[in-house]
Amino acid sequence: MLKLAPTRGPRNNSGGPNAPRWSNGNINWERVLHEYLKPIIASQIAPNTNRGFMYILESKGILKKSDSDGLTDHLVRWRQIGEIDWDDVADGSGRGIINDFSAYEDRNTFVNDQIGFLVKCGEQYEIRLNGKWKWHGQPEYVMNMVEKHAVAGTVAAHTMRYYVKVAYNRGDSGWGYMEKLCRELEKERYYTDLHTGNEKERDAIHLNYLGDDDKYGRHMDDLIKEQLEFFGLSDIVEFKRIAVVPSQIQEYGLPVDFETGKGYEIDALNAFNPQKFKKLLHDNINPYFDLDIHRQLLHQNPARLVDQMVRKKVKFLSEHSSKPERKPKCSGRDRRS
């Protein structure tokens, strides 16, 4: 049985003025979990980061700056013992798996899966048109970009139904990284006009940026604009910082960075008002997605038409792969005998 991790060193005696405590003065982390953290998780519409939870608990007078490590320890342990779900916390750090290949399937499973896909091919095609192909035929295109990887998952959760890609630079828009990102953006420069079938240049690609409002974070905007110009995309990509901006500091009632005491973090936006944060993201996507064009895309590619194409292809394969074997011709000597 796993036990709750003790907070590192003397920090266990910290806590804010409203912190629940044991008789010896230490923070009662079990009460922090059940009385404060679980209600926060129950009300969140997208996962908060470790720092997001810290901002909320600090604002309630439960924790303070020096408790950050302790909270991080307990967020890990509470997930290990099943008190909260792994997905309740957005704590990604840029880790991943390259070439994450699918698992082996035996012949029967593989064939059945493929046949099952063909049987529902029209339905599957429609799912893709409403999903990862949603921006096909749109004169404008949107990508979100965040400074922190941990916040990327939160942004993705808020914008899931729009199928907008979320890039993250982990606090440093290195030139190598931006070269790769610009190559991805260049692929979106052109779109197919659904009326004519011709390829056209998009009206604009909107790159919405979300980063901290501090000295380094504000410098990031100028660096990204410089990189977009260098890689030849400043003519098509419209860069816009949508958060954190000065007006949001008062609107959201954001506290200063609890570690440095300077600047404002993007984590706090979702932590203090997730509904407003969600609306902010949607308001910077909706104007650029033409619903009439999307309806036209669905109208031009009905599921029944895809299913008809599948049946024709299957019939063709069946007729051309099951021809009877030709009998060998008999020689003259065989016929005489």
Number of C-alpha atoms within 10 A of each C-alpha: 4 8 9 16 15 14 21 11 8 10 18 19 16 20 24 18 12 12 22 19 18 12 8 7 13 17 25 16 22 15 15 18 18 12 12 15 18 16 11 16 17 9 9 16 14 22 24 29 25 20 22 22 25 25 27 20 23 22 15 15 14 20 25 21 18 17 23 21 16 20 22 17 17 18 24 17 18 19 15 15 13 9 13 18 13 14 12 17 22 20 22 14 12 12 7 8 6 6 6 7 7 6 5 8 10 7 9 9 11 12 12 11 13 12 12 11 13 17 14 14 20 20 17 15 18 18 14 11 17 19 15 14 13 20 23 19 23 22 21 22 24 25 18 24 22 24 22 23 22 23 27 27 23 23 23 19 14 22 19 12 12 18 16 19 15 20 19 23 18 17 15 16 18 13 13 8 12 17 16 11 16 17 12 11 20 16 9 19 19 18 21 16 17 16 10 7 10 9 12 13 14 19 16 18 23 20 21 21 22 27 28 24 21 16 10 13 19 15 11 19 18 11 15 18 16 12 19 22 14 11 14 12 18 15 10 20 24 15 18 16 16 16 22 24 16 10 9 14 19 10 10 16 12 21 20 17 20 18 10 9 10 13 18 24 26 22 25 28 26 25 25 20 15 20 15 14 19 19 13 14 19 14 11 16 19 12 10 17 17 14 12 10 18 19 12 13 21 16 10 11 15 14 18 12 12 18 18 13 13 17 14 11 12 13 11 11 11 11 10 9 8 8 8 6 6 6 6 6 7 8 8 8 7 8 7 6 5
